[in-house]
Amino acid sequence: KKLYRSAGQKMLGGICGGLAEYFDVDVTIIRLLMVGTAFVTAVLPMTFFYIIAWIIVPQGPPKTQA
């Protein structure tokens, strides 16, 4: 199993959507955890994490409509 940025569940870079697909959980839970962690860590470290993940994690294959 490989981690990709989500092509279908993206708001900004697809990092939260990719994590949700990888762990097989709802993307809303991952987004809430990211926002909560950002507030606890004073936003700046979480912003750096997101930008670095956006650069490093490859884009996933596009989802086909069935």
TAURKA-V992474 format. One record per helix or strand. SS is the DSSP state (helix for helix, strand for strand). FROM is the first residue (numbers start at 1). LEN is the number of residues. If there is no record, write none. Layout:
# TAURKA-V992474
ss->[SS & SS]
from->[FROM & FROM]
len->[LEN & LEN]
This chain:
# TAURKA-V992474
ss->[strand & helix & helix & helix & strand]
from->[5 & 15 & 27 & 44 & 59]
len->[1 & 9 & 14 & 13 & 1]
